[in-house]
């Protein structure tokens, strides 16, 4: 794969078979890939030589995946793909709240993991923002324009959209969206979040027809796709 050979992927996974399977697929696609089975050891390696992407298992000896992710986020914005065998919503939310950029639930197909790694690389390298984005944020006036048109946003909608736009491609849980509008929690619930997202989609589409850029991530929350 042209241009991928120098991009390093660190797989942090204590199941030797899963780790080797991922290494085989990543290397066959041109990535430079290595693995480590212990969270504490992984953290030391990441601090010493940050990889291009981290594929991080949730359950690890030494230091669990969430702790590793939180520690990495103190010094690096390297893209992190979380792997988890626990499908309950609370675990997904914990993984995302720790700073993970995406997640995959086991059992998974290795090709899906490779595709997610590629997507994270594209985002981190800024390819999708090579041209100016269609939006502009006026923090002082609590306004966001889209294709030169000011969107008619409520305060809650402004705060939610600003958060989504801050990290295109990253999944934000409903709890994170609630935190973003904490001053207005008196009238915001999980169901209200969904309603506000529906309104945001409608208002963006009014400025740019057929623009479907806010994606739902089942059981977790929402993602802005530039």
C-alpha positions as CSV (number, residue, x, y, z in Angstrom):
1,X,0.0,0.0,0.0
2,X,1.6,3.2,-1.2
3,X,2.7,5.7,1.5
4,X,1.7,3.6,4.5
5,X,4.9,1.8,5.3
6,X,6.2,4.4,7.6
7,X,3.0,4.6,9.7
8,X,3.5,2.7,12.9
9,X,0.6,0.9,14.6
10,X,1.0,-0.3,18.2
11,X,-1.4,-3.1,19.1
12,X,-1.8,-3.4,22.9
13,X,-3.5,-6.8,23.4
14,X,-2.8,-9.6,25.9
15,X,-4.4,-12.3,23.8
16,X,-1.5,-13.6,21.7
17,X,-3.7,-15.0,18.9
18,X,-5.7,-11.8,18.5
19,X,-2.5,-9.7,18.6
20,X,-0.8,-11.8,15.9
21,X,-3.9,-11.8,13.7
22,X,-4.0,-8.0,13.8
23,X,-0.3,-7.7,13.2
24,X,-0.5,-10.0,10.2
25,X,-3.3,-8.0,8.6
26,X,-1.8,-4.6,9.4
27,X,1.6,-5.7,8.0
28,X,-0.1,-7.2,4.8
29,X,-1.6,-3.7,4.2
30,X,1.8,-2.0,4.5
31,X,1.7,-0.8,8.1
32,X,4.7,-1.1,10.4
33,X,3.0,-2.9,13.3
34,X,4.2,-4.2,16.7
35,X,2.4,-5.5,19.8
36,X,2.7,-5.4,23.6
37,X,0.6,-7.4,26.1
38,X,0.9,-5.3,29.2
39,X,-0.6,-1.8,29.8
40,X,2.2,-0.5,31.9
41,X,4.8,-1.6,29.4
42,X,2.7,-0.1,26.5
43,X,2.5,3.3,28.3
44,X,6.3,3.4,28.6
45,X,6.8,2.5,24.9
46,X,4.2,5.2,23.8
47,X,6.0,7.8,25.9
48,X,9.3,6.9,24.4
49,X,8.2,6.7,20.8
50,X,4.6,7.6,20.0
51,X,3.2,5.5,17.2
52,X,0.9,6.8,14.5
53,X,-2.1,4.8,15.8
54,X,-2.8,2.8,19.0
55,X,-5.1,-0.3,18.9
56,X,-5.8,-0.7,22.6
57,X,-7.6,-3.6,24.3
58,X,-9.8,-2.6,27.3
59,X,-8.9,-5.5,29.6
60,X,-5.1,-5.7,30.1
61,X,-2.7,-6.8,32.8
62,X,-0.6,-4.2,34.6
63,X,-2.8,-1.3,33.6
64,X,-6.2,-1.5,32.0
65,X,-7.0,0.1,28.6
66,X,-9.0,3.0,30.0
67,X,-6.1,3.9,32.4
68,X,-3.6,3.7,29.6
69,X,-5.8,5.8,27.4
70,X,-6.3,8.5,30.0
71,X,-2.5,8.6,30.7
72,X,-1.7,8.9,27.0
73,X,-4.1,11.8,26.6
74,X,-2.1,13.8,29.1
75,X,0.8,14.1,26.7
76,X,-0.4,13.0,23.2
77,X,-3.3,13.2,20.7
78,X,-2.3,10.0,18.9
79,X,-5.4,8.3,17.5
80,X,-6.6,5.5,19.8
81,X,-8.9,2.6,18.7
82,X,-10.3,0.8,21.7
83,X,-11.0,-3.0,21.6
84,X,-13.6,-4.4,24.0
85,X,-15.2,-7.7,24.6
86,X,-17.8,-6.1,26.9
87,X,-20.7,-4.7,24.9
88,X,-22.6,-3.0,27.7
89,X,-23.1,0.7,27.1
90,X,-21.3,1.7,30.2
91,X,-18.1,0.2,29.0
92,X,-18.3,1.8,25.7
93,X,-19.0,5.2,27.3
94,X,-16.0,4.7,29.7
95,X,-13.8,3.9,26.8
96,X,-14.8,7.0,24.8
97,X,-14.8,9.3,27.9
98,X,-11.2,8.3,28.5
99,X,-10.2,9.9,25.2
100,X,-10.5,7.0,22.8
101,X,-11.3,8.1,19.2
102,X,-13.2,5.0,18.2
103,X,-14.0,1.5,19.4
104,X,-14.6,-2.0,18.0
105,X,-16.4,-4.8,19.9
106,X,-15.1,-8.3,19.9
107,X,-15.5,-10.5,18.0
108,X,-14.5,-8.4,15.1
109,X,-13.1,-8.9,11.6
110,X,-9.5,-7.9,11.3
111,X,-10.3,-6.1,8.0
112,X,-12.7,-3.8,9.9
113,X,-9.9,-3.0,12.4
114,X,-7.5,-2.1,9.5
115,X,-10.3,0.1,7.9
116,X,-10.8,1.9,11.2
117,X,-7.0,2.4,11.6
118,X,-6.9,3.9,8.1
119,X,-9.8,6.2,8.9
120,X,-8.1,7.4,12.1
121,X,-4.9,8.1,10.2
122,X,-6.7,10.2,7.6
123,X,-8.3,12.2,10.3
124,X,-5.1,12.8,12.2
125,X,-3.2,13.7,9.1
126,X,-5.8,16.3,8.3
127,X,-6.6,15.0,4.8
128,X,-10.3,15.7,5.1
129,X,-9.6,19.3,6.2
130,X,-7.2,20.0,3.4
131,X,-9.7,22.5,2.1
132,X,-11.4,25.1,4.4
133,X,-14.3,23.5,6.3
134,X,-17.8,24.7,5.4
135,X,-18.4,26.0,8.9
136,X,-17.2,29.0,10.9
137,X,-17.6,29.5,14.7
138,X,-18.2,32.9,16.3
139,X,-17.5,32.1,19.9
140,X,-18.3,35.6,21.2
141,X,-21.8,35.7,19.6
142,X,-22.6,32.0,20.1
143,X,-23.1,31.6,16.3
144,X,-22.0,29.1,13.7
145,X,-22.2,29.7,10.0
146,X,-22.5,27.0,7.4
147,X,-21.6,27.8,3.7
148,X,-21.8,31.4,4.6
149,X,-25.2,31.2,6.2
150,X,-25.7,31.7,10.0
151,X,-27.5,28.7,11.5
152,X,-30.5,29.6,13.7
153,X,-29.2,27.7,16.7
154,X,-30.4,27.7,20.3
155,X,-27.7,28.0,23.0
156,X,-27.8,24.2,23.6
157,X,-27.6,23.5,19.9
158,X,-24.6,25.8,19.6
159,X,-22.7,24.1,22.4
160,X,-23.5,20.6,21.1
161,X,-22.5,21.4,17.5
162,X,-19.3,23.2,18.6
163,X,-18.3,20.1,20.5
164,X,-18.9,17.8,17.5
165,X,-17.0,20.2,15.2
166,X,-14.1,20.3,17.6
167,X,-13.1,16.7,16.7
168,X,-14.5,15.6,13.4
169,X,-14.6,11.8,13.2
170,X,-14.6,11.2,17.0
171,X,-17.6,9.6,18.7
172,X,-19.1,11.7,21.5
173,X,-21.3,9.9,24.0
174,X,-24.5,11.4,25.2
175,X,-23.0,12.0,28.6
176,X,-20.2,14.1,26.9
177,X,-22.8,16.1,25.0
178,X,-24.7,16.6,28.2
179,X,-21.5,17.8,29.9
180,X,-21.0,20.3,27.0
181,X,-24.4,22.0,27.9
182,X,-24.1,21.6,31.7
183,X,-25.4,25.1,32.3
184,X,-28.7,24.0,30.7
185,X,-29.1,20.6,32.3
186,X,-32.5,21.6,33.7
187,X,-34.1,21.0,30.3
188,X,-31.7,18.5,28.7
189,X,-32.0,14.7,28.9
190,X,-30.8,11.8,26.7
191,X,-34.1,12.0,24.8
192,X,-33.7,15.8,24.4
193,X,-30.1,15.3,23.1
194,X,-31.6,13.1,20.3
195,X,-34.1,15.8,19.6
196,X,-31.4,18.6,19.4
197,X,-29.3,16.4,17.1
198,X,-32.4,16.0,14.8
199,X,-32.8,19.8,14.8
200,X,-29.1,20.3,14.0
201,X,-29.3,18.0,11.1
202,X,-32.3,19.8,9.7
203,X,-30.7,23.2,10.1
204,X,-27.4,22.1,8.4
205,X,-29.4,20.5,5.5
206,X,-31.3,23.8,5.1
207,X,-27.9,25.5,4.5
208,X,-26.5,22.6,2.4
209,X,-29.0,20.2,1.0
210,X,-28.3,16.5,1.2
211,X,-25.5,17.1,3.8
212,X,-25.8,14.2,6.2
213,X,-22.8,14.9,8.4
214,X,-23.9,13.9,11.9
215,X,-23.9,10.2,12.3
216,X,-25.6,8.1,15.0
217,X,-23.4,5.5,16.7
218,X,-25.7,2.9,18.1
219,X,-25.7,2.6,21.8
220,X,-23.1,5.3,22.3
221,X,-23.8,8.7,20.8
222,X,-23.0,10.8,17.8
223,X,-20.1,11.6,15.4
224,X,-19.5,14.5,13.0
225,X,-18.3,13.3,9.6
226,X,-16.7,16.1,7.6
